[in-house]
Amino acid sequence: MPSLIPPLWIAIYLPQLALEVFHPHWWGNGFSEAQADPQRDQSPLQAEHLLVVCEQQRIYALSDALRVYGLLPGMRQNSIGLLCEQAVIKQRDLELEKALRQQVAMSLLQYSPQVCFCEQHADIIQIEVAASLRLFGGVRRLYRRIQQDLCDMGLSAQIGIARNASAASLLAQKNTQIPAHSSAQKTSTKTSAKSASKQVRSRQLQICLSNRHLARHLDVLPCYLLPSAQTYLDWLQGIACTDLGTLRHLPRAGLQRRCGKALLNALDIAYGEQVALHQWITVPDRFHARCELPDRIDKTDIIFHFTRGLVLQLCGWLNQQQKAMKEFSLIIEHERGRQALAPSLLPISLAQACWQEEHITRLLKEKLAQWQLGSPAIAIRLEVHQIEARQAFNTSLFPDQTSQSESESRLLELLIARLGAEQVLQAAPCADHRPEVANRWVSVLEKSAGKAQISAFNNPRPSWLLKVPLALNVRQHSPYYGSRLKLLSAAERIEAGWWNGKLVTRDYFIAECSNYYRYWIYRERIGQEKLMQEDEAWFLHGVFG
C-alpha cells in the first residue's frame, strides 16, 4: 500500500489589508509621485502615504509614518487632525477588502486547487500544497513564489506553514499586536512607535514541518491569537495565562465550564488532535477581473504594475479550469462624467494557447509599452474571449515536436507584441511562375496563408528577392555589378501573365562575381514591345545565400 502524503498547509495573513485596498504597499513609497513628476522633492515622510483607516469613529489601521506623530490604533478619529493635519482619512471598506481577498485566493489556485478562507479570521487565506511541492521545487521555493505574487499585487503578508491549517494560521499571526477592542490592549496602549516598527521588520515566515515540534512552536504564542479565547482575555490575563502553552495545561473540565467547549475544540484542532473540515473556493465559468486604480494614471508603465494582479488571478482561474486561452483583452476605463470617454480596448491574440504567467506578463508589457493613452485611466479590466482544453505535458525524456512548436509560437508572439503584426510576416507563395507574383508575404496571424499547393522548382531559387529589379550596366556585352558577372547556368525561360495584361518574357541565369557572390539575373527577350537599348538589357532580381 502506498503511503499517504501528509498534508502541508500555508496560511497567508494580510495584516495591512484595510490600508492596502486604498493604496498598495509600493504605491506610497514615492512610486506614483516619482513617475508623475520626477522633479518633485520627496522627504522621507512625504514619500510614504499618511493614510488612516477608521471604523466607528476610531482608528482601525494606519501607515507606519503616522506613528511618529503619536497616532495608534484604537484612538478616536477626532484626534487625527490634532496630531497630524496632513493625514488622509478613509473609512473602512469591507466590500473592497472582501473583493481583494477573493482576488488573492483566485491567484493562489495556480499552486493548488485546495484553497479556502479561514473561518475564524477573515484576513487569512489557507492553501494545502502537499501534492504540489515537487512541481514547484519544494516548500521554500513555493513560499518565495507566493510572497512575490503578493508583492506584485501590492500586498504585504505574513506567512505560516504547518501540518494543519489552524496551526499555520496561528504561526502566520505570531507578530500580530493585541486586538484594539480588548481590555488587554487598553492596558498596553502606551506602546511606542519604536516597538511597532520592530514588528514590521520581524520575520514574515513562520514554519514548522514536523508534528513533533508543533507544540513547542504553538506554546509560546499569545492567547489573543485564538479567536475563541478573545472573549475571555481579561479573565485569562487575571490568572497569568498569556500563552497557548499555559492555556493548554489548565484543567480541561474547569476550562470547559468557564469558557465553553469551543475553546477546547479550537485548541485541539490547532495542536492536531482533531480534524477540521474546509470549504474550498469555487471559480466562475467565465473569467472577468477588474481593478480600481488608486489615482488617475496616464502612464502605461504604472498601469502594468496593476495588471500583474489581474494576470495572477487569470492564471489561477486557468489552472483551476485546466484550460488554456488563445485570446484576451485589457480594457482601460477612463474618467466618468459629461466628457467621459469610451473604454480603451487592447486586444491580444496568441498564436498558440497559453496559460503560463511569465509569457502572458511579457506580452502585456510589450503591448502596453507601445500603447498611447488618450486620457488618464481610473480602472482596468481583464477579460478572456477564447479558451480551449489544455494539452498534457510531455513526460518523455526528449523534447517532442509540440514543445518545439510552443517555443516558436512564443517567440512569434513576443515579436508581434514588440514590432506589430504587420512587421512579422510568413511566406504565402502563389501558384505563379512570375517571381514577383509568387513571392507573397502576409502577417503570421493569417491562418489561411501557406495552404496553396506549390510544386517544387527544378532550378534553384535565390534566398532574397529584390522588390524592384535593379538594372545592370553592360560592359563588353556582359552584365556588370561591381565586377564582370560570369554566367554559371543555362537560361531558364519564364513566360507568364498574358491572361491579365502583365506579360513577362525573361531568361534567368545564375551569375557569379569576382568575390564569388552569386546572383539571379535576367534579360528581357528580344521581340517584346519595350524600349530596347543597343545592348541587351540585364536586371538583378535576387541574391543567393
For each residue, the residues with C-beta under 8 A, 3 or more apart:
1:
2:
3:
4:
5: 130 131
6: 130 163
7: 128 130 163 164
8: 128 129 130 133 139 161 162 163 209
9: 126 127 128 129 161 162 163 164 165 167 168
10: 126 127 129 142 143 146 159 160 161 168
11: 118 124 125 126 159 160 161 162 165 168 169 171 172
12: 104 108 124 125 126 127 146 150 157 158 159 172
13: 121 123 124 157 158 159 160 169 172 173 176
14: 17 20 101 104 123 124 125 155 156 157
15: 123 156 157 158 176
16: 19 20 25 61 155 156
17: 14 20 21 97 100 101 123 155
18: 21 53 60 61 92 97
19: 16 22 23 51 53 61 62 63
20: 14 16 17 23 24 25 100 154 155 156
21: 17 18 93 96 97 100
22: 19 51 53 90 93 96 294
23: 19 20 27 28 49 51 294
24: 20 27 28 153 154 155 294
25: 16 20 28 29 151 154 155 156
26: 29 31 151 154 305
27: 23 24 31 32 49 154 294
28: 23 24 25 31 47 48 49 51 63
29: 25 26 47 48
30: 33 34 42 47 48
31: 26 27 28 34 35 302 305
32: 27 35 36 294 295 297 302
33: 30 36 37 40 42 46 47
34: 30 31 37 38 40 42
35: 31 32 38 299 301 302
36: 32 33 40 299
37: 33 34 40
38: 34 35
39:
40: 33 34 36 37
41: 46
42: 30 33 34 46 47
43: 46 47
44: 47 48
45: 48 50 65 68
46: 33 41 42 43
47: 28 29 30 33 42 43 44
48: 28 29 30 44 45 63 64 65
49: 23 27 28 63 65 88
50: 45 63 65 66 84 86 87 88
51: 19 22 23 28 62 63 66 87 88 90
52: 59 61 62 63 66 71 80 87 88 89 90
53: 18 19 22 59 60 61 62 90 91 92
54: 57 58 59 60 77 80 89 90 91 92
55: 58 60 91 92
56:
57: 54 76 77 78
58: 54 55 74 75 76 77 180
59: 52 53 54 62 71 72 73 74 75 76 77 80
60: 18 53 54 55 73 92 180
61: 16 18 19 52 53 73 92
62: 19 51 52 53 59 66 67 71 72 73 87
63: 19 28 48 49 50 51 52 66
64: 48 67 196 197 200
65: 45 48 49 50 68
66: 50 51 52 62 63 69 71 84 87
67: 62 64 70 71 72 193 196 197
68: 45 65 193
69: 66 83 84 87
70: 67 83 193
71: 52 59 62 66 67 75 79 80 83 84 87
72: 59 62 67 75 189 191
73: 59 60 61 62 177 180
74: 58 59 180 181 185 186 189
75: 58 59 71 72 79 80
76: 57 58 59 79
77: 54 57 58 59 80 89
78: 57 81 82
79: 71 75 76 82 83
80: 52 54 59 71 75 77 83 84 87 89
81: 78 84 85 87
82: 78 79
83: 69 70 71 79 80
84: 50 66 69 71 80 81 87
85: 81
86: 50
87: 50 51 52 62 66 69 71 80 81 84
88: 49 50 51 52
89: 52 54 77 80
90: 22 51 52 53 54 93
91: 53 54 55
92: 18 53 54 55 60 61 97
93: 21 22 90 96 97
94: 97 98
95: 98 99
96: 21 22 93 99 100
97: 17 18 21 92 93 94 100 101 122 123
98: 94 95 101 102
99: 95 96 102 103
100: 17 20 21 96 97 103 104 155
101: 14 17 97 98 104 105 117 122 123 125
102: 98 99 105 106 281
103: 99 100 106 107 153 289 309 313
104: 12 14 100 101 107 108 125 150 153 155
105: 101 102 108 109 115 117 125 281
106: 102 103 109 281 283 313 316 317
107: 103 104 110 149 153 309 312 313 315 316
108: 12 104 105 111 112 115 125 127 146 149 316
109: 105 106 112 113 115 281 283 316 317 319 320
110: 107 312 315 316 318 319 357
111: 108 127 129 132 136 142 145 146
112: 108 109 115 127 128 129 131 132
113: 109 280 319 320
114: 127 128 278 280
115: 105 108 109 112 125 126 127 280 281
116: 125 126 127 165 278 279 280 281
117: 101 105 122 124 125 126 281
118: 11 121 122 124 125 126 165 169
119:
120: 124 166 169 227 228 266
121: 13 118 124 169 173 227
122: 97 101 117 118
123: 13 14 15 17 97 101
124: 11 12 13 14 117 118 120 121 169 172 173
125: 11 12 14 101 104 105 108 115 116 117 118
126: 9 10 11 12 115 116 117 118 165 168 169 278
127: 9 10 12 108 111 112 114 115 116
128: 7 8 9 112 114 165 278
129: 8 9 10 111 112 132 133 136 139 142
130: 5 6 7 8 133
131: 5 112
132: 111 112 129 135 136 142
133: 8 129 130 136 137 138 139 142
134: 137
135: 132
136: 111 129 132 133 141 142 145
137: 133 134 141 142
138: 133 141 142
139: 8 129 133 142 143 161 207 209
140: 143 144
141: 136 137 138 144 145
142: 10 111 129 132 133 136 137 138 139 145 146
143: 10 139 140 146 147 159 161 205 207
144: 140 141 147 148
145: 111 136 141 142 148 149
146: 10 12 108 111 142 143 149 150 159
147: 143 144 150 151 157 159 204
148: 144 145 151 152
149: 107 108 145 146 152 153 312
150: 12 104 146 147 153 155 156 157
151: 25 26 147 148 154 155 156
152: 148 149 305 308 309 312
153: 24 103 104 107 149 150 308 309 312
154: 20 24 25 26 27 151 305 306 309
155: 14 16 17 20 24 25 100 104 150 151
156: 14 15 16 20 25 150 151
157: 12 13 14 15 147 150 204
158: 12 13 15 172 173 174 175 176 204 205 206
159: 10 11 12 13 143 146 147 172 204 205 206
160: 10 11 13 167 168 169 170 171 172 173 174 205 206 207
161: 8 9 10 11 139 143 168 171 205 206 207 208 209
162: 8 9 11 167 168 171 207 208 209 214 217
163: 6 7 8 9 167 208 209 210 211 214 272
164: 7 9 167 168 269 270 272 276
165: 9 11 116 118 126 128 168 169 276 278
166: 120 169 170 266 269 270 276
167: 9 160 162 163 164 170 171 208 214 217 218 270 271 272
168: 9 10 11 126 160 161 162 164 165 171 172
169: 11 13 118 120 121 124 126 160 165 166 172 173
170: 160 166 167 173 174 218 221 225 226 244 270
171: 11 160 161 162 167 168 174 206 207 208 217 218 221
172: 11 12 13 124 158 159 160 168 169 206
173: 13 121 124 158 160 169 170 176 221 225
174: 158 160 170 171 206 221 225
175: 158 199 202 203
176: 13 15 158 173 225
177: 73 185 191 196 199
178: 182 184 185 188 222 224
179: 182 185 224 230
180: 58 60 73 74 185
181: 74 185
182: 178 179 185 186 224 230 233 234
183: 186 187 233 234
184: 178 187 188 224 233 234 237
185: 74 177 178 179 180 181 182 188 189
186: 74 182 183 189
187: 183 184
188: 178 184 185 191
189: 72 74 185 186
190:
191: 72 177 188 195 196
192: 195 196
193: 67 68 70 196 197
194: 197 198
195: 191 192 198 199
196: 64 67 177 191 192 193 199 200
197: 64 67 193 194 200 201
198: 194 195 201 202
199: 175 177 195 196 202
200: 64 196 197
201: 197 198
202: 175 198 199
203: 175 206
204: 147 157 158 159
205: 143 158 159 160 161
206: 158 159 160 161 171 172 174 203 217
207: 139 143 160 161 162 171
208: 161 162 163 167 171 213 214 217
209: 8 139 161 162 163
210: 163 213 214
211: 163 214 272
212:
213: 208 210 216 217
214: 162 163 167 208 210 211 217 218 271 272
215: 218 219 245 271
216: 213 219 220
217: 162 167 171 206 208 213 214 220 221
218: 167 170 171 214 215 221 244 245 270 271
219: 215 216 243 244 245 248
220: 216 217 243 244 245
221: 170 171 173 174 217 218 225 243 244
222: 178 225 242 243 244
223: 226 229 233 236 241 242 243 244 247
224: 178 179 182 184 229 230 233
225: 170 173 174 176 221 222 244
226: 170 223 229 230 244 247 263 266 267 270
227: 120 121 230 266
228: 120 231 259 260 262 263 265 266
229: 223 224 226 232 233 236 247 259 263 266
230: 179 182 224 226 227 233
231: 228 259
232: 229 235 236 258 259 263
233: 182 183 184 223 224 229 230 236 237
234: 182 183 184 237 238
235: 232 238 239 258
236: 223 229 232 233 239 241 242 247
237: 184 233 234 240 241 242
238: 234 235
239: 235 236
240: 237 246
241: 223 236 237 246 247 250
242: 222 223 236 237 246
243: 219 220 221 222 223 246 247
244: 170 218 219 220 221 222 223 225 226 247 248 267 270
245: 215 218 219 220 248 249
246: 240 241 242 243 249 250
247: 223 226 229 236 241 243 244 250 255 267
248: 219 244 245 267 271
249: 245 246
250: 241 246 247 254 255
251: 254 255
252: 255 256 264
253: 256 257
254: 250 251 257 258
255: 247 250 251 252 258 259 263 264
256: 252 253 259 260 261 263 264
257: 253 254
258: 232 235 254 255
259: 228 229 231 232 255 256 262 263 264
260: 228 256 263
261: 256 264 265
262: 228 259 265 266
263: 226 228 229 232 255 256 259 260 266 267
264: 252 255 256 259 261 267 268
265: 228 261 262 268 269 274
266: 120 166 226 227 228 229 262 263 269 270
267: 226 244 247 248 263 264 270 271
268: 264 265 271 273 274
269: 164 166 265 266 272 273 274 275 276
270: 164 166 167 170 218 226 244 266 267
271: 167 214 215 218 248 267 268
272: 163 164 167 211 214 269
273: 268 269
274: 265 268 269
275: 269
276: 164 165 166 269
277:
278: 114 116 126 128 165
279: 116
280: 113 114 115 116
281: 102 105 106 109 115 116 117
282:
283: 106 109 316 317 320 321
284: 287 288
285:
286: 384
287: 284 313 314 317 318 382 383 384
288: 284 381 382 383
289: 103 310 313 314 381 382
290: 379 380 381 382
291: 306 307 309 310 379 380 381
292: 378 379
293: 296 297 303 306 377 378 379 380
294: 22 23 24 27 32
295: 32
296: 293 335 376 377 378
297: 32 293 302 303 376 377 378
298: 373 375 376 377
299: 35 36 302 303 373
300: 303 304 368 369 371 373
301: 35 304 305 368 369
302: 31 32 35 297 299 305 306
303: 293 297 299 300 306 307 332 368 377 380
304: 300 301 307 308 364 365 368
305: 26 31 152 154 301 302 308
306: 154 291 293 302 303 309 310 380
307: 291 303 304 310 311 330 361 364 368 380 382
308: 152 153 304 305 311 312 361
309: 103 107 152 153 154 291 306 312 313
310: 289 291 306 307 313 314 380 381 382
311: 307 308 314 315 357 360 361 364 382
312: 107 110 149 152 153 308 309 315 316 357
313: 103 106 107 287 289 309 310 316 317 382
314: 287 289 310 311 317 318 325 328 360 382 384
315: 107 110 311 312 318 319 355 356 357 360
316: 106 107 108 109 110 283 312 313 319 320
317: 106 109 283 287 313 314 320 321
318: 110 287 314 315 321 322 323 324 325 355 387 390
319: 109 110 113 315 316 322 355
320: 109 113 283 316 317
321: 283 317 318 387
322: 318 319 389 390
323: 318 355 387 388 389 390
324: 318 353 354 355 387 388 389 390 391
325: 314 318 328 350 353 354 355 384 386 387 388
326: 349 350 352 353 354 386 387 388
327: 347 348 349 350 384 385 386
328: 314 325 347 348 382 383 384 385
329: 345 346 347 348 382 383 385
330: 307 345 346 348 364 367 368 380 381 382
331: 343 344 345 346 380 381 382 383
332: 303 343 344 345 346 373 377 379 380
333: 343 377 378 379 380 381
334: 340 341 342 343 344 374 375 376 377 378
335: 296 339 340 341 375 376 378
336: 340 378
337: 340
338:
339: 335
340: 334 335 336 337
341: 334 335 344 374 375
342: 334
343: 331 332 333 334 381
344: 331 332 334 341 371 373 374 377
345: 329 330 331 332
346: 329 330 331 332 367 368 371
347: 327 328 329
348: 327 328 329 330 363 364 367 417
349: 326 327 445
350: 325 326 327 353 354 363 409 413
351: 409 412 413 416 444 445
352: 326 405 406 409 410 413
353: 324 325 326 350 387 388 390 391
354: 324 325 326 350 359 360 410
355: 315 318 319 323 324 325 390
356: 315 359 360
357: 110 311 312 315 360 361
358: 361 362
359: 354 356 362 363 410 413
360: 311 314 315 354 356 357 363 364
361: 307 308 311 357 358 364 365
362: 358 359 365 366 414 417
363: 348 350 359 360 366 367 413 414 417
364: 304 307 311 330 348 360 361 367 368
365: 304 361 362 368 369
366: 362 363 369 370 414 417 418
367: 330 346 348 363 364 370 371 417
368: 300 301 303 304 307 330 346 364 365 371
369: 300 301 365 366
370: 366 367 418 420
371: 300 344 346 367 368
372:
373: 298 299 300 332 344 376 377
374: 334 341 344
375: 298 334 335 341
376: 296 297 298 334 335 373
377: 293 296 297 298 303 332 333 334 344 373 380
378: 292 293 296 297 333 334 335 336
379: 290 291 292 293 332 333
380: 290 291 293 303 306 307 310 330 331 332 333 377
381: 288 289 290 291 310 330 331 333 343
382: 287 288 289 290 307 310 311 313 314 328 329 330 331
383: 287 288 328 329 331
384: 286 287 314 325 327 328 387
385: 327 328 329
386: 325 326 327
387: 318 321 323 324 325 326 353 384
388: 323 324 325 326 353
389: 322 323 324
390: 318 322 323 324 353 355
391: 324 353 402
392: 395
393:
394: 399 400 402 403
395: 392
396: 400
397:
398:
399: 394 403 404
400: 394 396 403 404
401: 404 405
402: 391 394 405 406
403: 394 399 400 406 407
404: 399 400 401 407 408
405: 352 401 402 408 409
406: 352 402 403 409 410
407: 403 404 410 411
408: 404 405 411 412
409: 350 351 352 405 406 412 413
410: 352 354 359 406 407 413 414
411: 407 408 414 415
412: 351 408 409 415 416 424 444
413: 350 351 352 359 363 409 410 416 417
414: 362 363 366 410 411 417 418
415: 411 412 418 419 423 424
416: 351 412 413 419 420 421 424 444 445
417: 348 362 363 366 367 413 414
418: 366 370 414 415
419: 415 416 423 424
420: 370 416 423 424
421: 416 424 443 444 445
422: 443
423: 415 419 420
424: 412 415 416 419 420 421 443 444
425: 441 442 443 444
426: 441 442 443 444 446 449 450
427: 440 441 449 450
428: 440 441 442 446 449 450 452
429: 438 439 440 450 452 454
430: 437 438 440 452
431: 438 452 453 454
432: 437 438 496
433: 438 494 495 496
434: 437 438 494 496 497 502 504
435: 438 439 461 465 494 541 542
436: 439 465 467
437: 430 432 434 440 497
438: 429 430 431 432 433 434 435 454
439: 429 435 436 465
440: 427 428 429 430 437
441: 425 426 427 428
442: 425 426 428 446 449
443: 421 422 424 425 426 446 449
444: 351 412 416 421 424 425 426
445: 349 351 416 421
446: 426 428 442 443 449
447:
448: 451
449: 426 427 428 442 443 446
450: 426 427 428 429
451: 448
452: 428 429 430 431
453: 431
454: 429 431 438
455:
456:
457: 460 461
458:
459: 489 492 508
460: 457 510 544
461: 435 457 520 542
462: 465 519 520 541 542 543 544 545
463: 542 543 544 545
464: 542 543 545
465: 435 436 439 462 520 541 542
466: 469 470 540 541 542 543
467: 436
468:
469: 466 522 539 540 541
470: 466 539 540 541
471: 537 538 539
472: 479 480 481 485 521 538 539 540
473: 479 480 481
474: 477 478 479 480 535 536 537 538
475: 478 480 484
476: 484
477: 474 535 536
478: 474 475 484 485
479: 472 473 474 484 485 511 521 538
480: 472 473 474 475 483 484 485
481: 472 473 485 513 519 540
482: 513 514 515
483: 480 513 514 515
484: 475 476 478 479 480 513 514
485: 472 478 479 480 481 511 512 513 519 521
486: 511 512 513
487: 509 510 511
488: 509 510 511 512 518
489: 459 492 509 510
490: 509
491: 507 508 509
492: 459 489 507 508 509
493: 505 506 507 508 525
494: 433 434 435 504 505 506 507 508 522
495: 433 498 503 504 505 506
496: 432 433 434 503 504
497: 434 437 500 501 502 503 504
498: 495 503
499:
500: 497
501: 497
502: 434 497
503: 495 496 497 498 528
504: 434 494 495 496 497
505: 493 494 495 524 525 527 528
506: 493 494 495 522 523 524 525
507: 491 492 493 494 522 523 525
508: 459 491 492 493 494 520 521 522 541
509: 487 488 489 490 491 492 520 521 522 523
510: 460 487 488 489 518 519 520 544
511: 479 485 486 487 488 518 519 520 521
512: 485 486 488 516 517 518 519
513: 481 482 483 484 485 486 516 517 519
514: 482 483 484
515: 482 483
516: 512 513
517: 512 513 543 544
518: 488 510 511 512 543 544
519: 462 481 485 510 511 512 513 540 542 543 544
520: 461 462 465 508 509 510 511 540 541 542 543 544
521: 472 479 485 508 509 511 538 539 540 541
522: 469 494 506 507 508 509 538 539 541
523: 506 507 509 536 537 538 539
524: 505 506 528 530 532 536 537 539
525: 493 505 506 507 528
526: 532
527: 505
528: 503 505 524 525
529:
530: 524
531:
532: 524 526 537
533: 536 537
534:
535: 474 477
536: 474 477 523 524 533
537: 471 474 523 524 532 533
538: 471 472 474 479 521 522 523
539: 469 470 471 472 521 522 523 524
540: 466 469 470 472 481 519 520 521
541: 435 462 465 466 469 470 508 520 521 522
542: 435 461 462 463 464 465 466 519 520
543: 462 463 464 466 517 518 519 520
544: 460 462 463 510 517 518 519 520
545: 462 463 464
